[in-house]
């Protein structure tokens, strides 16, 4: 267990934590606290947040933001609930790759706690008939990742019917970008690179790690035949989580889409990545990938009105340029620093 107040955290998350789902859990103090520590009691004026998956892509950015906002942050756990008095938990320990979920669906089960605020995904909607997606759009997931998230949402809502827990469900869209100050970036484990985000594949191609970028599916019913996605910068996503934490109320359920409200095609994304990196990335067009859907983008009006949240980092090329700077400065991820020449 690592505890910090305004301290930077960069630790690899344990594989055993990977069955969780992206969420914030609001916890009551357990009546069984019997191991005293400096964190075993609530302190007036201090909000103590447990972050699991805090060394992951989104979780690390969230932990950094919480520290900046003067929250007390604890990363990863052992006997954590019996030894500490937490005011909130941010749980980012999850495997979140659609491609891998179709190959290994049993790894996409979810775990949850009594009282929580849960951050979910647009994958629970599947392939809706109408765009944009609102919070009332039917949830019909088509891949194991989306199904697992939907299952967790259902369990949370069922439990809430007979409890006083505060619930804020955030369904986020496709995450890109990095910390604007260059302190954090995305560095997936090697075995997950093939199933990772399109931004990671673009950067790998630009760095020569892979010979080119593989675009799967050019026959979708979209303007250019490739998938349409709503790309949300990780900085904006973290801001939405903090606002949800601030607005959470006991006995209340809030469900929100977290996106920009604008869809971009994969071809648009690739062109933006080429400009951001300055590399003429080779692109191979291949058949569709199982579990993908044609078009998904959000209607973010509800989160704007109720949480006062709006995406600010909406320039696709700029978000990719920020992420690319981190990639060039961290060729070995969080390992021994290697710097790429300009």
C-alpha positions in Angstrom: 0.0 0.0 0.0 1.3 3.4 -0.9 -0.2 6.6 0.7 0.4 10.1 -0.6 -0.7 13.7 0.0 0.3 15.8 -3.0 2.8 13.1 -4.1 3.4 11.7 -7.6 2.6 8.0 -8.0 4.0 5.7 -10.7 3.8 2.0 -9.7 2.9 -1.0 -11.9 -0.6 -2.4 -11.0 -0.8 -6.0 -10.1 -2.3 -8.4 -12.6 -4.6 -9.8 -9.9 -6.4 -6.4 -9.8 -7.3 -6.6 -13.4 -10.8 -7.9 -13.0 -12.2 -4.6 -11.7 -14.0 -1.9 -13.7 -13.3 1.8 -13.9 -15.2 3.3 -11.0 -15.2 5.4 -7.9 -16.4 3.7 -4.8 -17.8 5.7 -1.9 -17.1 3.8 1.3 -18.4 4.1 4.8 -16.1 3.5 7.7 -16.1 -0.2 8.7 -17.1 -1.0 12.3 -14.3 -3.6 12.3 -11.3 -1.3 12.1 -8.9 -2.9 14.6 -5.4 -2.1 13.2 -4.5 1.5 14.0 -2.6 3.5 11.4 -2.2 7.2 10.5 -5.0 6.7 8.0 -7.4 4.6 10.0 -9.6 7.5 11.0 -11.4 10.2 9.0 -9.9 13.7 9.3 -12.0 16.8 9.1 -11.4 18.7 5.9 -9.4 15.8 4.3 -10.9 13.5 1.7 -9.0 10.2 1.5 -9.3 8.5 -1.9 -8.2 4.9 -2.6 -7.1 4.5 -6.3 -6.7 0.9 -7.6 -5.2 0.6 -11.0 -3.5 3.9 -10.2 -0.4 2.9 -12.3 -2.6 2.4 -15.3 -3.2 4.9 -18.1 -6.4 6.5 -16.8 -5.9 5.8 -13.2 -2.5 7.4 -13.0 -3.9 10.6 -14.6 -6.7 10.6 -12.1 -4.4 10.1 -9.1 -2.2 13.0 -10.3 -5.3 15.3 -10.6 -6.6 14.3 -7.2 -3.2 15.1 -5.6 -3.2 18.5 -7.4 -6.7 19.2 -5.9 -5.4 18.3 -2.4 -7.1 15.0 -1.9 -5.2 12.3 0.1 -4.5 9.4 -2.3 -3.6 5.8 -1.5 -2.5 3.5 -4.4 -3.2 -0.3 -4.5 -4.0 -2.3 -1.4 -3.4 -5.1 1.1 -5.9 -5.5 4.0 -6.8 -2.0 2.9 -10.4 -1.8 4.0 -9.9 -3.0 7.6 -6.9 -0.8 8.2 -7.9 2.5 6.7 -10.8 5.0 6.8 -11.5 6.0 3.2 -13.8 8.7 2.1 -13.7 7.6 -1.5 -12.2 4.9 -3.8 -11.3 5.3 -7.4 -11.0 1.9 -8.9 -9.3 1.9 -12.3 -7.9 -1.7 -12.3 -9.4 -3.3 -15.4 -8.6 -4.8 -18.7 -10.2 -2.6 -21.3 -9.4 -3.9 -24.8 -12.3 -5.0 -27.0 -10.0 -7.2 -29.1 -8.7 -9.2 -26.2 -12.2 -9.4 -24.7 -13.4 -11.4 -27.7 -10.5 -13.8 -27.3 -10.5 -14.1 -23.6 -14.1 -13.2 -22.4 -13.7 -14.7 -18.9 -11.1 -12.1 -18.1 -13.8 -9.4 -18.5 -15.9 -10.1 -15.4 -16.3 -7.2 -12.9 -16.2 -6.8 -9.2 -18.0 -4.2 -7.2 -18.5 -2.9 -3.6 -21.5 -2.0 -1.5 -21.6 1.8 -1.9 -20.0 3.2 -5.1 -19.9 5.5 -8.0 -19.1 3.6 -11.1 -17.4 4.7 -14.3 -18.5 2.6 -17.2 -18.2 2.8 -21.0 -20.0 3.5 -24.2 -19.4 -0.1 -25.1 -22.5 -0.9 -23.1 -24.6 0.6 -25.8 -23.4 -1.7 -28.5 -24.4 -0.4 -32.0 -27.4 1.9 -31.5 -29.8 2.6 -34.3 -29.8 6.4 -33.8 -27.0 8.9 -33.1 -26.0 10.7 -31.0 -26.1 8.4 -27.9 -28.1 9.7 -25.0 -28.2 8.2 -21.5 -31.6 6.8 -22.5 -30.2 4.9 -25.5 -30.9 1.1 -25.0 -27.9 -0.8 -23.8 -27.2 -3.8 -26.1 -23.5 -4.5 -25.9 -22.0 -6.7 -28.6 -18.6 -7.7 -27.1 -17.5 -9.2 -23.7 -16.0 -5.9 -22.5 -19.3 -4.1 -23.0 -21.3 -6.9 -21.6 -19.2 -7.1 -18.4 -19.6 -3.4 -17.8 -23.3 -3.6 -18.4 -23.6 -6.5 -16.0 -21.7 -4.5 -13.3 -24.1 -1.6 -13.9 -27.1 -3.8 -13.4 -25.8 -5.2 -10.2 -25.0 -1.8 -8.8 -28.5 -0.5 -9.7 -30.2 -3.6 -8.2 -28.3 -3.2 -5.0 -29.1 0.5 -4.8 -32.8 -0.2 -4.7 -32.4 -1.3 -1.1 -29.5 0.8 0.1 -28.5 4.4 0.8 -25.4 4.3 -1.5 -24.5 7.2 -3.8 -24.2 6.1 -7.4 -22.7 8.1 -10.3 -22.3 6.0 -13.5 -20.0 7.5 -16.1 -20.1 6.0 -19.6 -17.0 7.3 -21.2 -16.1 7.1 -24.9 -12.7 6.5 -26.6 -9.8 7.9 -24.5 -6.7 9.5 -26.0 -4.1 12.0 -25.0 -1.6 12.4 -22.1 -0.8 14.7 -19.2 -0.2 18.1 -20.8 2.9 18.6 -18.6 4.5 15.4 -19.8 4.5 13.6 -16.5 2.3 10.6 -17.6 1.4 8.7 -20.7 0.1 5.4 -22.0 2.4 2.4 -21.8 0.4 -0.9 -22.1 2.0 -4.2 -21.3 3.6 -5.8 -24.4 1.1 -8.6 -24.6 -1.8 -6.0 -24.9 -0.3 -3.8 -27.6 -2.0 -5.7 -30.4 -5.4 -5.1 -28.7 -4.8 -1.6 -27.6 -6.1 1.8 -28.6 -5.7 3.1 -32.1 -3.5 6.0 -30.8 -1.1 3.5 -29.4 -1.0 1.6 -32.7 -0.4 4.9 -34.6 2.5 5.8 -32.3 4.0 2.3 -32.6 3.9 2.6 -36.4 5.4 6.1 -36.2 8.2 4.8 -34.0 8.9 1.8 -36.3 7.9 -0.7 -33.6 5.4 -2.2 -36.1 5.7 -1.8 -39.9 2.5 0.0 -40.3 -1.0 0.7 -39.0 -3.8 -1.9 -39.6 -7.2 -0.4 -40.1 -9.8 -3.0 -39.7 -13.0 -2.5 -41.6 -13.6 -0.1 -44.6 -17.1 -1.2 -45.5 -19.1 0.3 -42.6 -22.1 2.4 -43.3 -20.2 5.7 -42.6 -19.0 8.6 -44.7 -15.7 7.0 -45.6 -16.4 3.4 -44.7 -14.4 3.3 -41.5 -15.7 3.4 -37.9 -16.8 6.6 -36.3 -15.8 7.2 -32.7 -16.0 10.0 -30.1 -12.4 10.6 -28.9 -12.2 12.1 -25.3 -9.0 13.5 -24.0 -7.8 11.8 -20.7 -7.5 15.1 -19.0 -11.2 15.9 -19.7 -12.2 12.4 -18.6 -10.4 12.8 -15.3 -12.1 16.1 -14.8 -15.5 14.4 -15.2 -14.6 11.9 -12.5 -13.6 14.6 -10.1 -16.8 16.5 -10.7 -18.8 13.3 -10.2 -17.0 12.7 -6.9 -17.9 16.2 -5.8 -21.6 15.9 -6.8 -22.3 12.4 -5.5 -25.2 12.2 -3.1 -26.5 9.3 -0.9 -29.6 7.6 -2.2 -29.1 9.2 -5.6 -28.2 7.7 -8.9 -26.7 9.8 -11.7 -25.9 8.3 -15.2 -23.8 10.4 -17.6 -22.2 10.1 -21.0 -18.6 11.4 -21.0 -17.7 12.4 -24.6 -17.2 15.4 -26.8 -20.4 15.0 -28.8 -18.6 14.8 -32.1 -17.7 11.6 -34.0 -14.5 11.2 -36.0 -13.7 8.5 -38.5 -10.7 6.2 -38.2 -9.4 7.6 -41.4 -9.7 11.1 -39.9 -7.9 9.9 -36.8 -5.0 8.4 -38.9 -4.5 11.6 -40.8 -4.4 13.6 -37.5 -1.9 11.1 -36.2 0.3 11.5 -39.3 0.3 15.3 -38.8 0.9 15.1 -35.0 3.9 12.8 -35.4 5.2 14.1 -38.7 5.6 10.6 -39.9 4.1 9.2 -43.1 2.6 6.1 -41.4 2.0 3.2 -43.7 -1.7 2.0 -43.5 -3.0 -1.4 -44.3 -6.8 -1.9 -44.7 -8.0 -5.2 -43.4 -11.4 -6.9 -42.8 -13.5 -6.0 -39.8 -12.5 -7.0 -36.3 -15.1 -9.0 -34.4 -17.0 -7.0 -31.8 -16.5 -3.6 -33.4 -19.4 -1.4 -34.3 -19.8 1.2 -37.0 -20.7 4.5 -35.3 -20.7 5.8 -31.7 -20.6 9.3 -30.4 -22.2 11.0 -27.4 -24.8 13.5 -26.5 -23.1 15.2 -23.5 -25.9 17.7 -22.6 -26.9 16.0 -19.4 -23.4 16.0 -17.9 -23.0 19.6 -18.9 -26.2 20.7 -17.2 -26.0 18.6 -14.0 -22.2 18.3 -13.4 -21.1 21.5 -15.1 -18.7 19.5 -17.2 -17.7 20.1 -20.9 -14.9 18.6 -22.8 -12.2 21.3 -23.4 -9.4 19.4 -25.2 -11.3 18.7 -28.4 -8.6 19.3 -31.0 -7.8 15.8 -32.1 -4.4 16.6 -33.6 -3.4 18.6 -30.5 -4.3 15.8 -28.1 -2.2 13.4 -30.2 0.7 15.8 -30.3 0.7 16.0 -26.5 0.7 12.2 -26.3 3.4 11.9 -29.0 5.7 14.1 -27.0 5.5 11.7 -24.1 6.0 8.7 -26.4 9.1 10.2 -27.9 10.6 10.9 -24.5 9.7 7.5 -23.1 10.5 4.9 -25.8 10.8 2.3 -23.1 7.6 3.3 -21.4 8.2 3.7 -17.6 11.4 1.6 -17.9 14.9 2.9 -18.4 14.5 6.3 -20.2 15.3 6.3 -23.9 14.8 9.4 -25.9 13.9 9.5 -29.6 15.8 11.9 -31.8 13.6 14.6 -33.4 
